Amino acid sequence: MSVINKFSWPEILKMLAVIDKSGEIIYGVPKGGMILAGFLQNAKTTYNPAEATIILDDLVDSGATRVKYMREYPNVKFHALLDKKRDGIDSWVQFPWETDHPMGADTVDQNIIRLLQYIGEDINREGLVDTPKRVIKSYSELFSGYSKDPKDIMTTFAADGYDEIVILKDIELYSMCEHHMLPFVGKAHVAYIPGKRIVGISKLARLVDIYARRLQIQERIGKQVTQALNDYLEPKGAACIIEAYHMCMRMRGVGKQQSVMLTSSLTGAFMSNQAARVELMNLIK
């Protein structure tokens, strides 16, 4: 999984000092902002955001909470301890109260428990007691692509004059749709025409896995694969063709059971040279 950004109490208190001033009236956004407000020494707190001079939150992630409060209370300043975009944070943030504060316990497994409660489950029944831990463990595998970099696997070798199509067909593909977090499953065909370098054939399958094991859309996986091939091999052409069925269509929504989505990403000779493109399509039949 991606790196966890952990913050200590001294770091949190230092960041709070920026707004902990006499005369400020703080409204803490439930619940991270409320916990932070409880540690202010000089500023006053209120349960009514309309009375506040500052609305305090712990983290700006998507930005939806900030937009909501700024729309409803345009005359009140909004302050977040951390802003992922502003502070260059692109992974999970763990605050100290999420592990060692009685008002917290807002850990990943607790969030999974809340989801189970939301759908109407009894979290204490035998079959679900260890489900949060199992989900976390499975996520470590399903989304392992976030912790991997293509440059670590793309060991290349001299092509020694070989300039015909290299193709790996029928690469099993399992990914998760970023719109509904439901699986899409299928196969990928990856090909390139060497320039001066080639790569071990298993690396093509590994490259697909790196990008597939993230929240994805099918179109993006193909583009990412061909971009990586272009970056590390500088081939005369690169291609990634994916065919997959999407559970978000089969299990919900339109409920089309036989629909298969086909996407292609073609670069270089595969795009500009019709003969190369035809040969590629014939090879993957």
N, C-alpha and C positions, 0 to 999 in steps of 0.2 A: 504494500500500500504506500501512499505518498507520505512524506515526512510530516510528523505532527509538531506543530509549533506550540510549545508549552511555555506558559508565563508564570512567574513566581509572584508571591504576595508583594515583596519589595518592588518589583517591576510595576505591578498594578498600582500601588500607592504612589509611586513616582509619577506615573501617567495621570493619576487623579489630581495631583497637586496643581495641575494647570487650571482646573476649574474650582478648586476648593478654596474659595475666597469669600470673605464676609460680604454680605449684600447679595450674593447669588442665591436664587431659589431654584432648587433642582427637582425635577420630576424624573424618576427612574422608570424606564420602559420595562415592564415585566418580561422575564424575571431577572435577566442579567443586569439591567440598569438599576433595578431595585436593590440588588445585592451591593452594587457599587455605591449607590447613594448612602447605604448604611455605614460606609466607612469614611464618609466626609466629616471633617472636624470643624470646619468654619462655616461652610455654606448651609443654608436651611433646606429642608426637603418638604415636598408637598405631594399629595395624592391626586391633585387636580392639575393637569398639564396647562390649563388656561391661566393658572396663577404663576407658572414658572417663568424664570428668565432663561433657563437652559433645560432642554429635554435631553436626558443622558441615556445612552445605550452602550452595551458592551462591544458590539461588533456590527459593522456594515458589511454584509455579504452580497446579496442580490441588490440591496438598496431599496427594497420595497417598503420596509418599515420607515426609513428616513423620508421617503416620498410621502407616505401616508401622514406622518406627523407634521411635515412642513406644509402640506396642503391644508390640514385642519387648523394648524396654529402658526400662521405665516409670520407672526410677530415674535415668536419664541425661537431662540437659537437652538440648533440641534448639534449635539456633540457625541461622537462615538469614540470610545477608548481606542479601538482599532478599526481601520478601514482597509479591507483586503486590497482594493485597487490602489489606494493612496500609499499603503505601507508595503506593497509588493509581495503580498502573501497569497499563495495559490494552493494552499493545502489546509488540512484540518487544524483548527485552533482549539487548544485546551486551556481553559482558565482554571486557576487553583480551586475555586469553589465547586467545580465539577467533580472533584475527587475527595476533597477534605473539608468541605463546609456543609453544615447541617441543612442549609437552605438550598444546596446544590444537588449533588448526585445526578447531574445532567449528563451522564456518560452515554456512549453510543448504545450500550445494551439497554439503558433506560429508555432511550428513544424508540428502540425496537419494541420494548414492552408497551409503550404508549400506542404504537401502531397496532399491536395485537388487540389492545383494549378498544381502540377506535373501530375496528372491524367487528367487535362484539364478542371476542374470545375471552375465555376464562384463563388468565395467565398462570393460575395455580394448578391447573390440571396436569397430570403426569406427563403427557406428551409434549407439553410446552415449557416445562421447567427449564430445560437447557437450550431451548430454541434460540434465544438471543445470542448466546455464545456460538452456536452452530452457524447462525447467519453471519456473524462477524468473521468467522473462520472461512466461510464460503466466499464472502466478499473479497477476502485477501487473495483468493485465487481468481475469481471472476473479473476483478478489476486490477489485476497485477500489472497491466500495461502501463499504469501511471508511474510505476517505479522503475520502468525499463527505458533505455535509450537505444535507438537503432545503431548508433555509432559503436556501441559495445559489442555488437554481434557481426557487424559488416566487415569481417576480415576478407580482404581481396587478394587476388593473385593475377599474375600476368596472363593475358588472354592467349599469348603465343600465336597470334594471327587468326584465331577462331573468330569469325564474324557472322555466324548464322544464328538463328533464333534459339535462345535458351528458354525453356518453359517448364514450369512445374504445375501440373494439372490437379484438379480435384482436392485442393487443400481444405480440410474440414474447417469450418468457420462457425464460431459461437460468439455472439455479442449481445449487448443489452441496448435496447432502444432508449435514447435519452429523453424521449417525450413521455413515455409511460413506464419506463424501467421494466419492460417485458422483453423476453429473449427474441432475437432473430437468428436463424440457423440456416446454414447452406454450405456452399463451397466457393473457393476463389481459384482463379487461374492467373498465375503471375508469370510474365515473360519479359525478356529484354534482349536486345541485340548488342553484343559487347562492343565496346570501343577498345581501350587498351587493357581493361581489367575485367575479371570475372569474380564470382563469389560462390562459395560452397552452396550446393543446391538446398540443403536443409535450412540455410539462413533465410531463404525466401519464405518458407513456412513460418519460421520464427518471426519474421518481419510482419507477416499478416497477424500473428497472435498479439504482438505488441500493441498494434492499433485496435484490434478487435476487442481486446480485453479492457475496454474503457466504455463509458457511456458514449454511444455513437449514433450516427446515421450511416446507412450503407454507402451513400455516395462519397462521404468523407474518407472512409477507410481506403477506397480505391485511390483517391487522390493522394492520401498520405503515403501509401505504398509506392506509387510511381515517383513521388517527389523524393522519397528516401533513396530509391534506386538512382535517380538522376544525381542526387547530391553525392553519393558515395561511390558510384561506379562510372558516372559520366558516360552512359551507354549511348548508342546511336538511336535507340528508342526504348521505351518502357511501357508496359501494359499491365493492368490489373482488371480482370473481369470477374464480377461477383454475381451469383444467383442465390437468392435466399428467400425463405418464407418467414413472415413476421407474425408473431403471436399477438401483437396488438391489433392485427386485422382478423385473426382467427378466433381469438378468445373474447373479443369485445368489438365495439364499433360496428363496422359493416358485416362482420362475421363471414368473410369469404374464405372458405376452407382450402381452395385449390390455387389461390393466387401466389405466384412466385415473382419476385422483383429481380430484374436484371439491370445491372449498371456496369459501365465501363469507364476506365480512365486510360487514355492513350496519349503518348507523347512522342516527339521526335519522328522517326521513320514510320512508326505505326499510324501516325496521324497524317503525315504528308505523302506517304508512298502507298498507293492503293494495292500494289502487289504484295507488299509486306503485310498489310492489314488482312488481305484475303488469305495469305498463308497462315497467319496467326489464327484466324477464325476456323480454318480447316483443321488445324492442329488440336484445337480444344473441343472439337465435336466428339 
